[in-house]
Amino acid sequence: MNADDFPTPDAEVESVTPETLKGRIDDGESVTILDARMSSDYEEWRIDGENVESINVPYFQFLEDDIDDEVFESIPDDREVTVLCAKGGASEYVAGTLADEGYDVHHLEDGMNGWARIYETVEVTDYDGAGTLLQYQRPSSGCLGYLVYDDGEAAIIDPLRAFTERYLDDAEELGVDLQYALDTHIHADHISGVRDLAAEGVEGVIPAAAVDRGVTYADELTTADDGDEFQVGDATIETVATPGHTTGMTSYLVDDSLLATGDGLFIESVARPDLEEGDEGAPDAARMLYDSLQERVLTLPDDTLVGGAHFSDSAVPADDGTYTAPIGQLVEEMDALTMEKDDFVETVLADMPPRPANYEEIIATNLGQNTVDDEAAFTLELGPNNCAASQESLAGD
């Protein structure tokens, strides 16, 4: 049943915006969510948090003429309940049904699709390079990006296609010229925004090492080799080859202060090594990742910040609200970074989560081998990123 096919509930049902719900969760308010999506969708991807109680009752259970009493018994009637679905249609109907039964209820505007459009910026206050560094955060998928700006110029690292206009608007509001859009690698969980920004006059940059994977548009962009530098005002962005997650995985050292590691290293885990070469090639990729971490990342000063392209539910943000951490702290907290190579490989391969949803089609799109419109691109990337080697945090192990 499509969202438009649900009858309008008799009861007046209020809606809450995704941004308002996110603010309540961030403020530590207790939130009870009734997720009316199918159980398979719920198990794969949902809104969680320490102060969030989440209940799954698929919407079709509310379509019966006589709704089972067990359905109502599973839903708290002593507090406000937020009903959500994929797009907002089913949740309005379910919320209306519950309101008729006396529940204090409202529904999430635009459902999980609306949740996926939340995109926040937080300043990295521990950054001590030239200019200002912002971290973009997409809570629905854990995607992170970085905007550095100084003296009227700016660059963005790992932009998302869905937020192309947002980057341009932010640059205009900050009064800066967006000079560069840089990708760390061929992403498997979201559609890159580099080509769309390049179409708007921004210089698009992809790692030269990634071209051999079959990139069809490399001649339209700048390709970055290890050691190449890009200037943004007085801030220098240095290209650092860090293969492992993929053969073309590349980090960018922002003015010797923060290493944007893409999917090579996160503040709570290390990369999974199987998305390019599959299970068969994963052990060799894990060894390559080990070498990159030991020789290119961990040799940087201990106070160098690490900022990955993703965070998971197990990641703990820094005091400034960003998902960044000094290299020295990660070495202390993450045993995987001090292991011998064979032990590292065994650890990385032991507990890999399911591969990202639609990852093969997303990769093909990011290579330029597949063309999708904006709506299809947005739908492809809905869900968790699953780019880390473990579903649980490796920090503090």
N, C-alpha and C positions, 0 to 999 in steps of 0.2 A: 504493500500500500504506500502510495506517495504521500508526502506531507500535505499536499493540497487536497487529498481525498478524505482527510479526517474531518468529521463533522465539528462544527463550532460548539464548544461546551456551553451548557446552559448558564453555569456560574461565571461571574466576572473573574478573569484570571490575570493577575499582574505579571509582568516579565521583569527580569533583572538582566542588566547587560553583563557580558563577560568581564569587562573591566571592573565593574562593581563587585562581582563575585571574587575576582582575583584580589582586589583590595581587602575584602573581608578576610580572606584566607591569610594574606600577608600580615594583617593586623593581629592575627592569632585568635580571631573569633571562631567559635565552634560552628561548623557548617555541616548540615546533613544533606546529602545528595541522593536523590532517587534517579538512577540511570536507567532509562527505558529502552536502551538499545538492545540488540540481540546479545546473548551471553558471550558469543565468540568475539564480538567487537569490544565488549566490555573487558574481557580478560586480556585482550591485546593492548588496550589503550584507554585510560580513564583519568579523571581528575583525582589526585591523591594529595595527602598531606597529613602531618601529625594531628592537626585539629579538624580533619575532614573524616566524617563517617559516610562511607559510600555503600549504597544498597543497589543491587541490580534486580529489577523486575521488568522483563521485556514488555513492551507496549501491548502486544497482542493479548496478554492476559487481562487487559482492561476492555477488550472488545466483546467479551462474552455478555450475554443478556443477564446472566447471574454470575457475578464475579466471585470467585472462590474466597471464602472468609480468610483463608491462609494468606492471601495476597494482602489484605488490609492489616492482618496481624503482623506482617513483616515490616510494616512502615510505621515509624514512631508517630504518635498523635499528640505528643506533649511538647513539641517544638516546631519551628518553621522548617519546611522541607523545600529544597530546590529540585525541581524535576528537569531533566535534560534528555535530549536525544541527539540525533545526528545534525538536524537542520532546524529544529524548533517546532515542527508541525505536530509530531506525535506527543511531544512533551506538553504542549498546550492542551491537547485533548486529555492526556492523563491527569494533568494538574486540575483541569476542570472537573473530572470525575471525582478526584479526591476532595476538591472544594465542596462538591455536593454532599460528600460524606462528613463534612465538618472539619477537614484538615486545614491547618494554616500552611498554605502552599503557594508557590509561584513557579514560573518556569524560566529556563535560561534562553535568552534571546539568541536566535540563530544556532543554538545547540553547540556541538563540538566544533562545527565549522567556524562559529563565531569565536570560540575559545582559541582556535588555531590562528586567528587574525590578531591576537594580542602580540605586540612587539614593543618591548620596553628598552630604554637606554639608561645606563648607569655609568657614571664617571669612575674610571680606575684611578682612585686617589693616590695609590702607592706608586703609580707610574712617575718616574722622575726624569724622563727624557724631555726633549723640546716639545712645546705645544701641549695639547690636551688629548687624552685618549678616552674614548667612550666604548663601552661594551654593549652591543645589542643582544637582547635576550628574548627568545621565543619559548615561553614556558610549556606550550603544548607538545613540543618535540625536543626541547633542550638545545635547539640550535643557537649558536653564538657567533657574532661577527664583531668587527672592530673598526672604529672610525678614528683616525688620528688627524688632527688639523693644527696648523700653525701658520701664522703670517699670511692668511688669506688663501691657503691651499689645504687640500684634504685628500686622504686616500681611505678606501674601505677594503677590508680583508674579509673574504668569504661572504659576499652578499647573496641574498636570496631573491630569486626572480619575483616572488609574490610581493616584495616590498621595494621594488625599483623606484616607484614614485616617492616613497617615504624617504629614501636616501637623498633624492634630488631636493625634496622639500626641506629636509633637515639641513642640507648644505646651504640652501638659500637663506634659511632662517638664521644660520650661524654666520652668514656673510662670507662664505668661503667657496672657492672653486674646486669642485670634485675632480681631481686630476687623474687618479688611478682607481681601478677596481681589480683586486688581486685575488685569485683563487689559490688555495693551498694544494688542491688535488682534484681529481674527478670524483665528485661526491656521489654517494650511493643512497642517500636518504632524502635529499631535497634537490630541487632544480636550481642551478646556479643563476645568479643575476648578472654575471659578468658580461655576457653578450648583449643583454638588454640595456645595460648601462653604456656599453660601447656604442650602441645605436643612438644613444643620447649625447654622444660626443666625449664620453669619458674614455681614457686609455685603458683598455682591458688587458689584463696580464694573466697568463697561465704558465705553469711550470714547463720548461722545455722537455723535461724528462717524462711528462705525461702525454706528449704528442703521439708517441709510438703506440699508444693504446687504441688509436684510431680516431683521433680528433679530426673532424672534417673542416674546421674553420680556423685552424692555427695561423694561416696566412693573413687573417683579418685582425689578429691581435698581436700583442707583444709577448714573446716567450722569454721566460726568466731562467737563466742558468745559475748554478751555484755560485755565490759571490757577487752576483749582480746587485746594484743598489738603485733605489728610487728615492728622490728627494721631495719632501713635503715641507716647505718653509725651511726651517733649520733642522728638521727631523729627518734622519736617514733610515730607510727601510732596507735591510740587507736580506738577500735570498740565501737560505740555508737548506741544502738538500738533506732530507731525513726519510729516505725510503723505508718501507716496512709494511705499513698499513696498505699502501699501494706502492708500485715501483716508482711512481712520479711524485710521491708525497713530499711536500716542500713546506718548510716553516719560514716565517718572516720575522726577523729580529728588528723590533721597532725602537730605534735610537738607543740601542744597547740596554734597554730597560725591560721590555716585555717581548717574549718569544711567542708569537702566534703559531701554535703547533698543529693547527688543523686537527686531524684525527690521529696524530702520532702519540700524543701524551695528553691526558686529561688530569684534572686535579684529584680525581678519585680512582683512576685506572689508566691502563695503557691500551693501545689500539688492538683491535682484532685483525688478524692477518689473512683472512680467507676470502675477502670479497672480490679480489681480482683473479686469483689463481685457483680458488676453490679449496676443498679439503686437502686435495693432493699436494697443492703448492703451499699450503699454510705453514708447514714446518720451516721451509726455507725462508718464507717471508718473515716468520717470527725471528729467525736468526738475523735477518737483515735489519729488522726493527731493533733488536738488541744492540747491534753495532751502531746504528744511528743514535740511539739514546746514549750509549756510553761514550761515543766519540764526538758527537756533534751537539748534544743537548746538555748532558751532565758535566761537560767540561767548561760550561759558561759559569760566571760567578754565581755564588749561592743566592745572592739577593736578586738575581734576574727573575722576573715574574714569568710564569707559564700561564698562557691563556689558550685553551683548546677551542675547537669549533663546536663542542657540545658539552653538556652536563647531563647527568642522570639524576634520578630521584635520591640517590645516595650521596650526591655531592653536597658539601657544606660550603656555603659562600663565605667570602672574606668579610671583614668588618664593614667594608664599604659597599657590600651587597653584590660584588662581582664574583664570578667564578674564576678567580685567579689565585695563585699561590707561588711563593718563592721556590726556586729549585731546591734550595737547601732543606726547606720544610718537607717537600715531597720525598726527598731521599730519606729523611728521618721517618716518615710515616708509611712509606710504601716499600715493603720488603722486596718486591719484584725489581726495584731499581738497583739493588745491591746484590742480587743473585748472580751465580755463575751462569753462563749462557745456556747450558743444557737444562738447568732447573728453571730458568726463565721461560724457555720454550715450552716445557712441560706445564708450567703454571698458566701460560697464556692460552694453550690449547685445551685446557681441562674443563672450562666452564663457559664456553662462548654462548651467548644468547641466540635466539632465532635471528635470521638475517632480516634486515630492514624490509618493510612491506614494499612490494613493487620495485625492489632494488635494481633488477635487471633492466626494466624499462626506464627507470630514472637514470641509470648509467648511460644507456643508449641515447637518451635525450641530452644529457650533459656532454656526450661525445659529438653530438650533432648528427647522429645517425637516425634519429627519430624526431619527429616534429609533433608537438602538442600545443593546443591553445592554452590560454591562461587558466581557464576553469579546469581543464583536464590536468594541467601541471599542478595546480593547487590540490586537487583530489589525490593525485599520485602520492604526494608526500605527507598525507595525513597519517598520524600514528607516531610511535616511538622511533628514535633514531637507531638504537642498537648498534652503535659503531664501536663501543668499548669491548674489551676482551671478556668482561664479566658483568653479569647483571648486578652483582654486589660490589660494594666499594673494596678496592685493594688497598686503600689508604688506611692506616691504623691496623693492618694485619700483622 
